[in-house]
Amino acid sequence: MAKEIKLVKSLIGRKKDQIATAHSLGLRKIGDTTSQPDNPQTMGKINKISHLIEVTEE
């Protein structure tokens, strides 16, 4: 099962580690969408920036 992740809030003014986490998921600007595997590493990244993204199951 994979996760569909969409960036819904801006990265401007966020902490550097949150920006780096978003970039590692392939999210650079509002509206960017990416598909990531459902594993512990991805879930940790999702938890770190959960207030900036929307997550759906594929």
N, CA, C and O of each residue as an XYZ file, in Angstrom:
232
protein
N       0.842     -1.174      0.000
C       0.000      0.000      0.000
C       0.894      1.246      0.000
O       1.942      1.263      0.645
N       0.484      2.260     -0.708
C       1.281      3.483     -0.789
C       0.472      4.656     -0.258
O      -0.752      4.590     -0.144
N       1.167      5.707      0.058
C       0.544      6.936      0.553
C       0.668      8.011     -0.522
O       1.731      8.187     -1.118
N      -0.413      8.718     -0.760
C      -0.428      9.876     -1.654
C      -0.307     11.104     -0.753
O      -1.163     11.330      0.102
N       0.753     11.901     -0.940
C       1.030     13.035     -0.070
C       0.970     14.311     -0.892
O       1.566     14.397     -1.966
N       0.238     15.312     -0.377
C       0.089     16.588     -1.086
C       0.448     17.725     -0.140
O      -0.031     17.773      0.993
N       1.292     18.640     -0.609
C       1.665     19.822      0.175
C       0.557     20.863      0.050
O       0.251     21.310     -1.056
N      -0.047     21.254      1.171
C      -1.168     22.197      1.135
C      -0.849     23.532      1.801
O      -1.618     24.484      1.663
N       0.260     23.619      2.515
C       0.669     24.877      3.130
C       2.096     25.202      2.725
O       2.891     24.310      2.427
N       2.407     26.479      2.720
C       3.707     26.963      2.266
C       4.843     26.542      3.204
O       4.645     26.351      4.404
N       6.028     26.405      2.624
C       7.224     26.093      3.409
C       7.941     27.367      3.869
O       8.915     27.296      4.618
N       7.460     28.522      3.423
C       8.093     29.792      3.791
C       7.956     30.014      5.293
O       6.865     29.897      5.850
N       9.067     30.334      5.938
C       9.070     30.617      7.370
C       9.110     29.381      8.245
O       9.045     29.498      9.469
N       9.215     28.203      7.656
C       9.273     26.962      8.443
C      10.704     26.680      8.861
O      11.646     27.243      8.304
N      10.861     25.805      9.844
C      12.196     25.414     10.293
C      12.915     24.660      9.186
O      12.291     24.014      8.344
N      14.236     24.757      9.204
C      15.040     24.120      8.157
C      14.818     22.615      8.083
O      14.812     22.044      6.993
N      14.634     21.966      9.232
C      14.436     20.517      9.210
C      13.088     20.138      8.603
O      12.967     19.084      7.980
N      12.067     20.992      8.779
C      10.773     20.717      8.168
C      10.846     20.895      6.649
O      10.258     20.114      5.901
N      11.564     21.915      6.199
C      11.746     22.130      4.760
C      12.507     20.961      4.157
O      12.151     20.477      3.083
N      13.555     20.502      4.840
C      14.345     19.374      4.354
C      13.501     18.105      4.285
O      13.646     17.315      3.352
N      12.633     17.907      5.254
C      11.753     16.738      5.251
C      10.804     16.783      4.065
O      10.607     15.773      3.389
N      10.211     17.950      3.803
C       9.310     18.102      2.656
C      10.054     17.839      1.353
O       9.532     17.162      0.467
N      11.262     18.364      1.230
C      12.055     18.146      0.021
C      12.420     16.680     -0.147
O      12.462     16.177     -1.270
N      12.684     15.987      0.960
C      13.034     14.566      0.861
C      11.848     13.728      0.386
O      12.026     12.648     -0.177
N      10.629     14.239      0.622
C       9.431     13.564      0.122
C       9.104     13.977     -1.311
O       8.178     13.435     -1.914
N       9.853     14.931     -1.858
C       9.616     15.387     -3.226
C       8.610     16.516     -3.310
O       8.042     16.757     -4.376
N       8.375     17.218     -2.202
C       7.419     18.316     -2.161
C       8.177     19.637     -2.107
O       8.917     19.894     -1.158
N       7.994     20.466     -3.116
C       8.731     21.720     -3.192
C       7.831     22.946     -3.125
O       8.213     23.955     -2.533
N       6.641     22.878     -3.723
C       5.738     24.024     -3.689
C       4.309     23.546     -3.454
O       4.007     22.364     -3.618
N       3.444     24.459     -3.073
C       2.054     24.128     -2.754
C       1.409     23.440     -3.950
O       1.544     23.884     -5.091
N       0.712     22.358     -3.670
C       0.034     21.601     -4.718
C       0.830     20.418     -5.228
O       0.281     19.566     -5.927
N       2.109     20.342     -4.897
C       2.915     19.190     -5.315
C       2.376     17.925     -4.658
O       2.015     17.923     -3.481
N       2.329     16.856     -5.438
C       1.843     15.577     -4.952
C       2.877     14.504     -5.251
O       3.533     14.521     -6.292
N       3.008     13.571     -4.316
C       3.943     12.466     -4.501
C       3.358     11.194     -3.904
O       2.516     11.241     -3.007
N       3.810     10.075     -4.408
C       3.403      8.778     -3.892
C       4.604      8.153     -3.191
O       5.677      8.027     -3.780
N       4.419      7.761     -1.934
C       5.505      7.202     -1.141
C       5.080      5.847     -0.588
O       3.892      5.617     -0.360
N       6.051      4.939     -0.367
C       5.718      3.637      0.214
C       5.277      3.777      1.670
O       5.667      4.717      2.362
N       4.473      2.845      2.112
C       3.971      2.853      3.489
C       4.951      2.078      4.359
O       4.809      0.868      4.539
N       5.950      2.782      4.899
C       6.943      2.154      5.765
C       7.247      3.086      6.945
O       6.813      4.238      6.932
N       7.970      2.626      7.950
C       8.231      3.458      9.133
C       8.964      4.768      8.819
O       8.705      5.784      9.464
N       9.865      4.759      7.848
C      10.600      5.977      7.502
C       9.658      7.040      6.952
O       9.735      8.206      7.339
N       8.779      6.641      6.058
C       7.821      7.575      5.481
C       6.855      8.079      6.542
O       6.523      9.264      6.564
N       6.405      7.200      7.413
C       5.469      7.615      8.461
C       6.110      8.643      9.409
O       5.438      9.566      9.870
N       7.388      8.484      9.692
C       8.094      9.457     10.525
C       8.153     10.821      9.862
O       7.974     11.843     10.523
N       8.405     10.842      8.557
C       8.437     12.107      7.821
C       7.053     12.752      7.790
O       6.923     13.967      7.939
N       6.024     11.933      7.595
C       4.652     12.442      7.576
C       4.301     13.049      8.933
O       3.688     14.115      8.988
N       4.677     12.393     10.019
C       4.388     12.916     11.355
C       5.096     14.239     11.612
O       4.561     15.108     12.301
N       6.289     14.395     11.066
C       7.076     15.613     11.290
C       6.453     16.836     10.639
O       6.525     17.936     11.188
N       5.831     16.654      9.455
C       5.248     17.803      8.753
C       3.746     17.618      8.526
O       3.203     18.097      7.530
N       3.086     16.934      9.437
C       1.663     16.618      9.272
C       0.789     17.868      9.171
O      -0.280     17.820      8.563
N       1.225     18.981      9.755
C       0.451     20.215      9.716
C       0.562     20.942      8.370
O      -0.135     21.931      8.140
N       1.436     20.455      7.483
C       1.638     21.089      6.172
C       1.088     20.279      5.015
O       1.021     20.779      3.893
N       0.690     19.032      5.263
C       0.347     18.121      4.168
C      -1.014     17.470      4.374
O      -1.587     17.508      5.463
N      -1.517     16.870      3.289
C      -2.682     15.988      3.336
C      -2.227     14.628      2.847
O      -1.493     14.529      1.864
N      -2.662     13.576      3.533
C      -2.255     12.219      3.184
C      -3.489     11.383      2.884
O      -4.463     11.400      3.636
N      -3.437     10.644      1.761
C      -4.509      9.713      1.415
C      -3.900      8.371      1.058
O      -2.751      8.294      0.623
N      -4.682      7.311      1.245
C      -4.253      5.964      0.857
C      -4.493      5.762     -0.626
O      -5.499      6.226     -1.164
N      -3.591      5.082     -1.282
C      -3.773      4.751     -2.709
C      -4.417      3.406     -2.841
O      -4.657      2.943     -3.956
